[in-house]
Structures are given as C-alpha cells and as structure tokens.
Amino acid sequence: NRVKFWTTFNEPNVQVILGYRKGTYPPSRCSKTFGNCTRGGSDIEPLVAAHNIIRSHLAAVNLYRTKFQEQQRGKIGIVM
C-alpha cells in the first residue's frame, strides 16, 4: 500500500510507431516502403497494436479501480 502512482504503459505511441511502422523496435514489423523489413504491414498493424494497447490499458485501469484503489488510494494512468 505504499505505491501511490501506477502506470500501465510508457510512451505507447513510440512503441507502436517504432515497432509496427518503422520496424526499429521489436517486433520489428514494417512494410518495405518504411525500411528493410521482410514482414509486416505498416498500413494496418500500427492501428491494431494501438487499439490493443488501449484495450489492455482500460482493462488494467478497471481492475485497479474496482479491486485495489479504495484500499490503496493510489492513482493509475498512462504515460504519453
């Protein structure tokens, strides 16, 4: 009960851009027009990744708020 500030993701926008658009971060996916990648789809995959990050953030926030926040009195968010 000493942790007062929780974060679910740190700069998810960077993770999406560099991991699914440019391919410089894992999982290193991109289209040939954006780099020397052999797999990936820079037109759709970044949107799917961002959507899933937001969904998992919302699930974690919901879980914290319903099960832990009242007792711990902490705050939870996402770092952009």
N, CA, C and O atoms as CSV, one atom per row, in Angstrom:
chain,resi,resn,atom,element,x,y,z
A,1,ASN,N,N,0.810,-1.202,0.000
A,1,ASN,CA,C,0.000,0.000,0.000
A,1,ASN,C,C,0.850,1.262,0.000
A,1,ASN,O,O,0.343,2.336,0.322
A,2,ARG,N,N,2.123,1.164,-0.350
A,2,ARG,CA,C,2.986,2.337,-0.393
A,2,ARG,C,C,3.079,2.958,-1.782
A,2,ARG,O,O,3.452,4.124,-1.908
A,3,VAL,N,N,2.752,2.211,-2.814
A,3,VAL,CA,C,2.812,2.751,-4.174
A,3,VAL,C,C,1.564,3.585,-4.415
A,3,VAL,O,O,0.444,3.091,-4.287
A,4,LYS,N,N,1.760,4.851,-4.764
A,4,LYS,CA,C,0.617,5.752,-4.951
A,4,LYS,C,C,0.345,6.076,-6.414
A,4,LYS,O,O,-0.759,6.503,-6.752
A,5,PHE,N,N,1.316,5.882,-7.275
A,5,PHE,CA,C,1.144,6.204,-8.691
A,5,PHE,C,C,1.537,4.991,-9.534
A,5,PHE,O,O,2.669,4.513,-9.470
A,6,TRP,N,N,0.584,4.507,-10.320
A,6,TRP,CA,C,0.784,3.350,-11.184
A,6,TRP,C,C,0.687,3.790,-12.638
A,6,TRP,O,O,-0.100,4.676,-12.974
A,7,THR,N,N,1.484,3.171,-13.493
A,7,THR,CA,C,1.385,3.435,-14.923
A,7,THR,C,C,1.265,2.105,-15.667
A,7,THR,O,O,1.927,1.127,-15.323
A,8,THR,N,N,0.427,2.087,-16.672
A,8,THR,CA,C,0.228,0.858,-17.435
A,8,THR,C,C,1.211,0.751,-18.597
A,8,THR,O,O,1.761,-0.322,-18.842
A,9,PHE,N,N,1.438,1.846,-19.313
A,9,PHE,CA,C,2.360,1.863,-20.445
A,9,PHE,C,C,3.157,3.151,-20.431
A,9,PHE,O,O,2.650,4.204,-20.045
A,10,ASN,N,N,4.410,3.060,-20.856
A,10,ASN,CA,C,5.254,4.232,-21.010
A,10,ASN,C,C,5.429,4.500,-22.508
A,10,ASN,O,O,6.016,3.693,-23.229
A,11,GLU,N,N,4.924,5.618,-22.952
A,11,GLU,CA,C,5.018,6.061,-24.345
A,11,GLU,C,C,4.591,4.980,-25.348
A,11,GLU,O,O,5.397,4.542,-26.169
A,12,PRO,N,N,3.332,4.556,-25.281
A,12,PRO,CA,C,2.874,3.527,-26.222
A,12,PRO,C,C,2.903,3.996,-27.669
A,12,PRO,O,O,3.006,3.176,-28.581
A,13,ASN,N,N,2.814,5.300,-27.890
A,13,ASN,CA,C,2.882,5.818,-29.256
A,13,ASN,C,C,4.237,5.510,-29.890
A,13,ASN,O,O,4.310,5.198,-31.078
A,14,VAL,N,N,5.306,5.598,-29.102
A,14,VAL,CA,C,6.641,5.274,-29.617
A,14,VAL,C,C,6.737,3.779,-29.911
A,14,VAL,O,O,7.296,3.376,-30.930
A,15,GLN,N,N,6.201,2.979,-29.031
A,15,GLN,CA,C,6.198,1.525,-29.227
A,15,GLN,C,C,5.481,1.150,-30.524
A,15,GLN,O,O,5.951,0.292,-31.271
A,16,VAL,N,N,4.356,1.787,-30.785
A,16,VAL,CA,C,3.586,1.487,-31.997
A,16,VAL,C,C,4.333,1.950,-33.246
A,16,VAL,O,O,4.457,1.194,-34.209
A,17,ILE,N,N,4.824,3.170,-33.235
A,17,ILE,CA,C,5.494,3.721,-34.423
A,17,ILE,C,C,6.773,2.955,-34.745
A,17,ILE,O,O,6.995,2.558,-35.888
A,18,LEU,N,N,7.617,2.748,-33.725
A,18,LEU,CA,C,8.904,2.110,-33.990
A,18,LEU,C,C,8.822,0.589,-34.098
A,18,LEU,O,O,9.685,-0.034,-34.716
A,19,GLY,N,N,7.804,-0.006,-33.511
A,19,GLY,CA,C,7.682,-1.460,-33.577
A,19,GLY,C,C,6.856,-1.967,-34.742
A,19,GLY,O,O,7.085,-3.067,-35.245
A,20,TYR,N,N,5.880,-1.151,-35.175
A,20,TYR,CA,C,4.942,-1.630,-36.200
A,20,TYR,C,C,4.899,-0.759,-37.451
A,20,TYR,O,O,4.276,-1.143,-38.441
A,21,ARG,N,N,5.539,0.389,-37.431
A,21,ARG,CA,C,5.541,1.227,-38.630
A,21,ARG,C,C,6.942,1.286,-39.240
A,21,ARG,O,O,7.118,1.053,-40.436
A,22,LYS,N,N,7.936,1.599,-38.407
A,22,LYS,CA,C,9.307,1.705,-38.913
A,22,LYS,C,C,10.112,0.424,-38.752
A,22,LYS,O,O,11.064,0.190,-39.496
A,23,GLY,N,N,9.736,-0.403,-37.788
A,23,GLY,CA,C,10.407,-1.683,-37.612
A,23,GLY,C,C,11.733,-1.634,-36.882
A,23,GLY,O,O,12.510,-2.584,-36.975
A,24,THR,N,N,12.023,-0.559,-36.157
A,24,THR,CA,C,13.295,-0.460,-35.446
A,24,THR,C,C,13.230,-1.012,-34.025
A,24,THR,O,O,14.273,-1.311,-33.443
A,25,TYR,N,N,12.051,-1.155,-33.458
A,25,TYR,CA,C,11.853,-1.776,-32.140
A,25,TYR,C,C,11.172,-3.123,-32.350
A,25,TYR,O,O,10.479,-3.322,-33.347
A,26,PRO,N,N,11.369,-4.051,-31.409
A,26,PRO,CA,C,10.622,-5.310,-31.503
A,26,PRO,C,C,9.130,-5.039,-31.526
A,26,PRO,O,O,8.670,-4.157,-30.802
A,27,PRO,N,N,8.378,-5.735,-32.301
A,27,PRO,CA,C,8.687,-6.956,-33.038
A,27,PRO,C,C,9.260,-6.725,-34.429
A,27,PRO,O,O,9.285,-7.649,-35.242
A,28,SER,N,N,9.718,-5.519,-34.718
A,28,SER,CA,C,10.409,-5.200,-35.979
A,28,SER,C,C,9.566,-5.495,-37.210
A,28,SER,O,O,10.002,-6.203,-38.118
A,29,ARG,N,N,8.371,-4.955,-37.233
A,29,ARG,CA,C,7.468,-5.170,-38.364
A,29,ARG,C,C,7.261,-3.853,-39.101
A,29,ARG,O,O,7.039,-2.810,-38.484
A,30,CYS,N,N,7.336,-3.912,-40.415
A,30,CYS,CA,C,7.067,-2.736,-41.246
A,30,CYS,C,C,6.928,-3.175,-42.698
A,30,CYS,O,O,7.211,-4.319,-43.054
A,31,SER,N,N,6.494,-2.251,-43.510
A,31,SER,CA,C,6.408,-2.507,-44.946
A,31,SER,C,C,7.718,-2.095,-45.601
A,31,SER,O,O,8.493,-1.332,-45.024
A,32,LYS,N,N,7.961,-2.593,-46.786
A,32,LYS,CA,C,9.212,-2.286,-47.479
A,32,LYS,C,C,9.392,-0.789,-47.714
A,32,LYS,O,O,10.523,-0.305,-47.761
A,33,THR,N,N,8.302,-0.055,-47.859
A,33,THR,CA,C,8.427,1.385,-48.098
A,33,THR,C,C,8.951,2.132,-46.878
A,33,THR,O,O,9.426,3.260,-47.013
A,34,PHE,N,N,8.877,1.531,-45.686
A,34,PHE,CA,C,9.322,2.196,-44.465
A,34,PHE,C,C,10.652,1.674,-43.950
A,34,PHE,O,O,11.142,2.174,-42.937
A,35,GLY,N,N,11.239,0.720,-44.584
A,35,GLY,CA,C,12.516,0.191,-44.118
A,35,GLY,C,C,12.839,-1.135,-44.767
A,35,GLY,O,O,12.140,-1.592,-45.671
A,36,ASN,N,N,13.892,-1.735,-44.297
A,36,ASN,CA,C,14.352,-3.008,-44.836
A,36,ASN,C,C,13.704,-4.145,-44.056
A,36,ASN,O,O,14.392,-4.916,-43.387
A,37,CYS,N,N,12.401,-4.246,-44.141
A,37,CYS,CA,C,11.656,-5.268,-43.403
A,37,CYS,C,C,11.167,-6.342,-44.354
A,37,CYS,O,O,10.779,-6.064,-45.489
A,38,THR,N,N,11.191,-7.568,-43.873
A,38,THR,CA,C,10.721,-8.678,-44.688
A,38,THR,C,C,9.294,-9.073,-44.347
A,38,THR,O,O,8.676,-9.854,-45.070
A,39,ARG,N,N,8.764,-8.540,-43.250
A,39,ARG,CA,C,7.403,-8.905,-42.851
A,39,ARG,C,C,6.728,-7.717,-42.185
A,39,ARG,O,O,7.380,-6.848,-41.606
A,40,GLY,N,N,5.418,-7.705,-42.283
A,40,GLY,CA,C,4.650,-6.659,-41.631
A,40,GLY,C,C,3.796,-5.883,-42.608
A,40,GLY,O,O,3.945,-5.995,-43.825
A,41,GLY,N,N,2.901,-5.097,-42.050
A,41,GLY,CA,C,2.020,-4.259,-42.843
A,41,GLY,C,C,1.840,-2.920,-42.157
A,41,GLY,O,O,1.007,-2.783,-41.260
A,42,SER,N,N,2.619,-1.930,-42.576
A,42,SER,CA,C,2.622,-0.632,-41.915
A,42,SER,C,C,1.320,0.131,-42.058
A,42,SER,O,O,1.114,1.138,-41.382
A,43,ASP,N,N,0.440,-0.337,-42.931
A,43,ASP,CA,C,-0.823,0.371,-43.109
A,43,ASP,C,C,-1.854,-0.027,-42.055
A,43,ASP,O,O,-2.660,0.814,-41.655
A,44,ILE,N,N,-1.859,-1.263,-41.597
A,44,ILE,CA,C,-2.880,-1.751,-40.667
A,44,ILE,C,C,-2.317,-2.087,-39.284
A,44,ILE,O,O,-2.944,-1.775,-38.271
A,45,GLU,N,N,-1.152,-2.716,-39.232
A,45,GLU,CA,C,-0.634,-3.217,-37.960
A,45,GLU,C,C,-0.464,-2.152,-36.874
A,45,GLU,O,O,-0.745,-2.445,-35.712
A,46,PRO,N,N,-0.017,-0.930,-37.191
A,46,PRO,CA,C,0.074,0.074,-36.126
A,46,PRO,C,C,-1.285,0.381,-35.494
A,46,PRO,O,O,-1.371,0.613,-34.289
A,47,LEU,N,N,-2.331,0.383,-36.295
A,47,LEU,CA,C,-3.673,0.647,-35.766
A,47,LEU,C,C,-4.148,-0.484,-34.864
A,47,LEU,O,O,-4.759,-0.242,-33.823
A,48,VAL,N,N,-3.869,-1.704,-35.262
A,48,VAL,CA,C,-4.252,-2.860,-34.447
A,48,VAL,C,C,-3.473,-2.847,-33.132
A,48,VAL,O,O,-4.044,-3.090,-32.069
A,49,ALA,N,N,-2.181,-2.568,-33.201
A,49,ALA,CA,C,-1.356,-2.522,-31.993
A,49,ALA,C,C,-1.831,-1.423,-31.046
A,49,ALA,O,O,-1.952,-1.655,-29.843
A,50,ALA,N,N,-2.101,-0.235,-31.572
A,50,ALA,CA,C,-2.585,0.867,-30.733
A,50,ALA,C,C,-3.928,0.522,-30.102
A,50,ALA,O,O,-4.158,0.808,-28.927
A,51,HIS,N,N,-4.797,-0.084,-30.869
A,51,HIS,CA,C,-6.106,-0.494,-30.356
A,51,HIS,C,C,-5.946,-1.479,-29.193
A,51,HIS,O,O,-6.618,-1.349,-28.170
A,52,ASN,N,N,-5.070,-2.448,-29.353
A,52,ASN,CA,C,-4.864,-3.442,-28.303
A,52,ASN,C,C,-4.188,-2.853,-27.068
A,52,ASN,O,O,-4.480,-3.271,-25.948
A,53,ILE,N,N,-3.297,-1.898,-27.256
A,53,ILE,CA,C,-2.680,-1.220,-26.111
A,53,ILE,C,C,-3.738,-0.462,-25.326
A,53,ILE,O,O,-3.759,-0.525,-24.096
A,54,ILE,N,N,-4.610,0.249,-26.014
A,54,ILE,CA,C,-5.673,0.998,-25.331
A,54,ILE,C,C,-6.612,0.049,-24.600
A,54,ILE,O,O,-7.012,0.321,-23.468
A,55,ARG,N,N,-6.964,-1.050,-25.233
A,55,ARG,CA,C,-7.856,-2.030,-24.583
A,55,ARG,C,C,-7.218,-2.620,-23.331
A,55,ARG,O,O,-7.884,-2.763,-22.306
A,56,SER,N,N,-5.943,-2.962,-23.405
A,56,SER,CA,C,-5.288,-3.545,-22.231
A,56,SER,C,C,-5.090,-2.503,-21.142
A,56,SER,O,O,-5.163,-2.829,-19.957
A,57,HIS,N,N,-4.840,-1.247,-21.524
A,57,HIS,CA,C,-4.764,-0.161,-20.539
A,57,HIS,C,C,-6.097,-0.019,-19.806
A,57,HIS,O,O,-6.130,0.075,-18.579
A,58,LEU,N,N,-7.184,-0.005,-20.553
A,58,LEU,CA,C,-8.505,0.127,-19.937
A,58,LEU,C,C,-8.824,-1.044,-19.016
A,58,LEU,O,O,-9.435,-0.856,-17.964
A,59,ALA,N,N,-8.419,-2.237,-19.400
A,59,ALA,CA,C,-8.658,-3.411,-18.551
A,59,ALA,C,C,-7.874,-3.306,-17.247
A,59,ALA,O,O,-8.402,-3.622,-16.181
A,60,ALA,N,N,-6.618,-2.865,-17.324
A,60,ALA,CA,C,-5.799,-2.720,-16.117
A,60,ALA,C,C,-6.344,-1.624,-15.208
A,60,ALA,O,O,-6.386,-1.792,-13.989
A,61,VAL,N,N,-6.760,-0.504,-15.794
A,61,VAL,CA,C,-7.336,0.590,-15.006
A,61,VAL,C,C,-8.614,0.128,-14.325
A,61,VAL,O,O,-8.824,0.400,-13.143
A,62,ASN,N,N,-9.450,-0.556,-15.052
A,62,ASN,CA,C,-10.705,-1.057,-14.492
A,62,ASN,C,C,-10.445,-2.014,-13.331
A,62,ASN,O,O,-11.098,-1.924,-12.291
A,63,LEU,N,N,-9.504,-2.917,-13.505
A,63,LEU,CA,C,-9.159,-3.867,-12.451
A,63,LEU,C,C,-8.645,-3.141,-11.212
A,63,LEU,O,O,-9.072,-3.434,-10.095
A,64,TYR,N,N,-7.733,-2.198,-11.405
A,64,TYR,CA,C,-7.180,-1.465,-10.263
A,64,TYR,C,C,-8.269,-0.686,-9.529
A,64,TYR,O,O,-8.352,-0.722,-8.301
A,65,ARG,N,N,-9.087,0.007,-10.283
A,65,ARG,CA,C,-10.121,0.838,-9.648
A,65,ARG,C,C,-11.168,0.015,-8.904
A,65,ARG,O,O,-11.669,0.453,-7.868
A,66,THR,N,N,-11.503,-1.154,-9.406
A,66,THR,CA,C,-12.545,-1.951,-8.748
A,66,THR,C,C,-12.012,-2.794,-7.596
A,66,THR,O,O,-12.753,-3.070,-6.653
A,67,LYS,N,N,-10.746,-3.211,-7.646
A,67,LYS,CA,C,-10.247,-4.139,-6.626
A,67,LYS,C,C,-9.238,-3.538,-5.653
A,67,LYS,O,O,-9.117,-4.030,-4.531
A,68,PHE,N,N,-8.510,-2.493,-6.041
A,68,PHE,CA,C,-7.398,-2.043,-5.211
A,68,PHE,C,C,-7.426,-0.572,-4.813
A,68,PHE,O,O,-6.889,-0.221,-3.762
A,69,GLN,N,N,-8.029,0.291,-5.609
A,69,GLN,CA,C,-7.903,1.722,-5.386
A,69,GLN,C,C,-8.499,2.176,-4.064
A,69,GLN,O,O,-7.936,3.051,-3.405
A,70,GLU,N,N,-9.601,1.613,-3.671
A,70,GLU,CA,C,-10.239,2.043,-2.429
A,70,GLU,C,C,-9.322,1.809,-1.227
A,70,GLU,O,O,-9.231,2.659,-0.342
A,71,GLN,N,N,-8.655,0.681,-1.195
A,71,GLN,CA,C,-7.763,0.363,-0.081
A,71,GLN,C,C,-6.421,1.083,-0.214
A,71,GLN,O,O,-5.911,1.625,0.767
A,72,GLN,N,N,-5.846,1.093,-1.414
A,72,GLN,CA,C,-4.511,1.658,-1.608
A,72,GLN,C,C,-4.519,3.172,-1.805
A,72,GLN,O,O,-3.524,3.843,-1.529
A,73,ARG,N,N,-5.625,3.700,-2.276
A,73,ARG,CA,C,-5.774,5.137,-2.529
A,73,ARG,C,C,-4.714,5.686,-3.497
A,73,ARG,O,O,-4.223,6.804,-3.342
A,74,GLY,N,N,-4.384,4.871,-4.487
A,74,GLY,CA,C,-3.417,5.290,-5.488
A,74,GLY,C,C,-4.095,5.814,-6.745
A,74,GLY,O,O,-5.321,5.865,-6.843
A,75,LYS,N,N,-3.262,6.199,-7.697
A,75,LYS,CA,C,-3.752,6.675,-8.989
A,75,LYS,C,C,-3.094,5.841,-10.075
A,75,LYS,O,O,-1.968,5.369,-9.923
A,76,ILE,N,N,-3.819,5.669,-11.173
A,76,ILE,CA,C,-3.304,4.876,-12.288
A,76,ILE,C,C,-3.520,5.639,-13.586
A,76,ILE,O,O,-4.534,6.314,-13.761
A,77,GLY,N,N,-2.553,5.525,-14.495
A,77,GLY,CA,C,-2.669,6.238,-15.760
A,77,GLY,C,C,-1.715,5.675,-16.798
A,77,GLY,O,O,-1.103,4.623,-16.610
A,78,ILE,N,N,-1.609,6.400,-17.888
A,78,ILE,CA,C,-0.736,6.021,-18.998
A,78,ILE,C,C,0.201,7.195,-19.253
A,78,ILE,O,O,-0.216,8.349,-19.154
A,79,VAL,N,N,1.451,6.921,-19.577
A,79,VAL,CA,C,2.442,7.975,-19.811
A,79,VAL,C,C,2.550,8.204,-21.310
A,79,VAL,O,O,2.953,7.308,-22.053
A,80,MET,N,N,2.194,9.393,-21.751
A,80,MET,CA,C,2.290,9.717,-23.171
A,80,MET,C,C,3.473,10.626,-23.385
A,80,MET,O,O,3.746,11.029,-24.516
